[in-house]
Amino acid sequence: MNDLLVGVRVAMTLVQKVQGPQSNLWNDSSSPIWQSMCGLLSIFTRFLNDDDLLQTIQSTSGLAVILFIKTMFRPSEKLPGLISSLLLQSADCTSIP
C-alpha cells in the first residue's frame, strides 16, 4: 500500500514540476503525453472509488484527479462545474474533452 501511495505522489509531483515547455503538448489529445495523462487519470479515479484501499490513498488519489484535470482541462473557468458534475456523476461525457 505504501508503494501505491508513493506512486501517486510521484506522479503528482512530476505534473507540478514539468508544467513549462511541455504544457502545450498536454492540450493536444493526440500527443503521447495526453494519452499517458488520461491513463493515469483513469487509474487514480479507480483508486478513488475503491473501498478496499486506505483512506490516505483515496484522498491522495482525489487530489491527483483534481490536479490532472486542472492541468488538462481548458478553459479553466469551467473547471469547478466539471469537478462538481464528476463528483455528482452527472457529467455529460460529450462535452468533456
Secondary structure, 3 states (H helix, E strand, C coil): CHHHHHHHHHHHHHHHHCCCHHHHHHHCCCCHHHHHHHHHHHHHHHHHHCCCCCHHHHHHHHHHHHHHHHHHCCCHHHHHHHHHHHHCCCCCHHHCC
